[in-house]
Amino acid sequence: MTHPDAKAATGPTGKRAGDQASRIAGLLREEIISGALAAGEPLRQEHLAVHYRTSRMPVRDALRLLETEGLVQLSPNKGAIVAPLDTRELKEVYEMRAALETLALRHAIPEMTDSRLDLAAGILDEAEASGLENFSDRNKAFHFMLYEPCARPRLLAQIAALNETAGRYLRQAAARLDYLERSHREHRELLAACRQRDIPLACGILQRHIEDAGSALYRHLTQKP
């Protein structure tokens, strides 16, 4: 397992362990969400410490942080593994996303500016040009560009946490369900409704967008081989 940012994970001599743990967690999170680290793959502290050129303590703290996000499972006897994809978690996350994100959008639309909507359109252009590689990142950036004017920091923090968990599922949907084209089309429809400041239409598009993606992936994960 190699990563181009491995040297950056260690930081300068004397860097606080908490900062190192946060950075290592970020690098591991990226690899889990992208699928570079597969579900069930062992995460051995000693190997990760060598890989990130640090001690085992920040690695241990990073794994504990990722455990709280549902990305890593820790066992006293077996150590750490990449958390399996869990259909119950998937269903709950997408139900919560549909509820919270439509709430944020409802409050955000009256405060949206045309310049913000132009920035959201630019993000969509980037997403359509980059394909699957940057899909999760651009998808999150687009949605948050629309939600931020709601000015409800606790709501946005909850949505951000759910998006971290949903990221690896969304990646599966994009890669395995030929979802990219549909997602881009629905994003364009959502953006058009926001430009019209049509709150019921925009929230309806957003709710279907989230729920349909969750339902399709749930069916994919639960179907028999």
Sequence and secondary structure as in RCSB ss.txt:
>XXXX:A:sequence
MTHPDAKAATGPTGKRAGDQASRIAGLLREEIISGALAAGEPLRQEHLAVHYRTSRMPVRDALRLLETEGLVQLS
PNKGAIVAPLDTRELKEVYEMRAALETLALRHAIPEMTDSRLDLAAGILDEAEASGLENFSDRNKAFHFMLYEPC
ARPRLLAQIAALNETAGRYLRQAAARLDYLERSHREHRELLAACRQRDIPLACGILQRHIEDAGSALYRHLTQKP
>XXXX:A:secstr
   TTHHHHH STT  HHHHHHHHHHHHHHHHHHTSS TT EE HHHHHHHTTS HHHHHHHHHHHHHTTSEEEE
TTTEEEE    HHHHHHHHHHHHHHHHHHHHHHGGG  HHHHHHHHHHHHHHHHHTTTTHHHHHHHHHHHHHGGG
  HHHHHHHHHHHHHHHHHHHHHHHHTT HHHHHHHHHHHHHHHHTT HHHHHHHHHHHHHHHHHHHHHHHHS  
